[in-house]
Amino acid sequence: LVNQLPEANLILLRHLFGVLHHIEQNSGVNQMNAFNLALCIAPNMLWLPSPTGPEDESRSTKKVALLVQFLIENSGEIFGGDIVSLF
């Protein structure tokens, strides 16, 4: 799916997840592992198209956080092994 994105979107995601991966690699110092990063950034990445109840929003946020966590943890395989050298 990543390879089907427009080039500009792919470049943006590679840089974003490169930074997040770098932060996660230093979690021993900064306490920001992939899960914590995902909880912070996920609500700003994807959201439901129309207002819903708190339960739906909570479920949606958890699903997006799991996706973002997966992308951070597997960013090298998903976006290419040179991802940390982008910045």
C-alpha positions as CSV (number, residue, x, y, z in Angstrom):
1,L,0.0,0.0,0.0
2,V,2.8,2.4,0.8
3,N,4.2,2.1,-2.7
4,Q,0.8,3.1,-4.1
5,L,0.9,6.5,-2.4
6,P,1.7,9.6,-4.4
7,E,5.4,10.4,-4.2
8,A,5.0,13.5,-2.1
9,N,3.0,11.6,0.5
10,L,5.5,8.8,0.6
11,I,8.4,11.2,1.1
12,L,6.6,12.9,4.0
13,L,5.8,9.5,5.6
14,R,9.4,8.3,5.3
15,H,10.7,11.4,7.0
16,L,8.1,11.4,9.7
17,F,8.6,7.8,10.5
18,G,12.4,8.2,10.2
19,V,12.2,10.8,13.0
20,L,9.8,8.7,15.1
21,H,12.0,5.6,14.6
22,H,15.1,7.6,15.7
23,I,13.2,8.8,18.9
24,E,12.1,5.3,19.6
25,Q,15.7,4.0,19.3
26,N,16.6,6.3,22.2
27,S,13.7,5.3,24.4
28,G,16.1,4.2,27.2
29,V,16.9,7.9,27.6
30,N,13.7,9.6,26.6
31,Q,11.1,7.1,27.8
32,M,9.3,7.4,24.3
33,N,9.0,3.8,23.0
34,A,6.9,3.1,19.9
35,F,3.7,2.7,22.0
36,N,4.1,6.0,23.7
37,L,4.9,7.8,20.5
38,A,1.9,6.2,18.8
39,L,-0.4,7.4,21.5
40,C,0.9,10.9,21.1
41,I,0.8,11.2,17.3
42,A,-2.0,8.8,16.2
43,P,-4.9,11.1,17.0
44,N,-3.3,13.7,14.7
45,M,-2.8,11.3,11.8
46,L,-6.1,9.6,11.1
47,W,-9.6,10.2,12.5
48,L,-13.2,9.3,11.7
49,P,-14.7,11.4,8.9
50,S,-17.8,12.4,10.9
51,P,-18.4,13.0,14.6
52,T,-19.3,9.9,16.6
53,G,-19.7,9.0,20.2
54,P,-16.9,8.7,22.7
55,E,-16.8,4.9,22.5
56,D,-16.4,4.9,18.7
57,E,-13.7,7.5,18.9
58,S,-11.9,5.6,21.6
59,R,-11.9,2.4,19.5
60,S,-10.8,4.3,16.4
61,T,-7.9,6.0,18.3
62,K,-6.7,2.6,19.7
63,K,-6.7,1.1,16.2
64,V,-4.8,4.0,14.7
65,A,-2.3,3.9,17.6
66,L,-1.7,0.2,16.9
67,L,-1.1,1.0,13.2
68,V,1.3,3.9,14.0
69,Q,3.1,1.7,16.6
70,F,3.5,-1.0,13.9
71,L,4.8,1.5,11.4
72,I,7.4,2.9,13.8
73,E,8.6,-0.5,14.9
74,N,8.8,-1.8,11.3
75,S,9.8,1.5,9.5
76,G,13.0,0.1,8.1
77,E,11.2,-2.8,6.4
78,I,8.3,-0.6,5.3
79,F,10.0,2.6,4.2
80,G,13.5,1.3,3.4
81,G,16.6,0.5,5.5
82,D,18.0,4.0,4.9
83,I,15.2,5.7,6.8
84,V,17.3,6.8,9.7
85,S,19.8,8.5,7.4
86,L,17.1,10.8,6.0
87,F,17.6,13.6,8.5
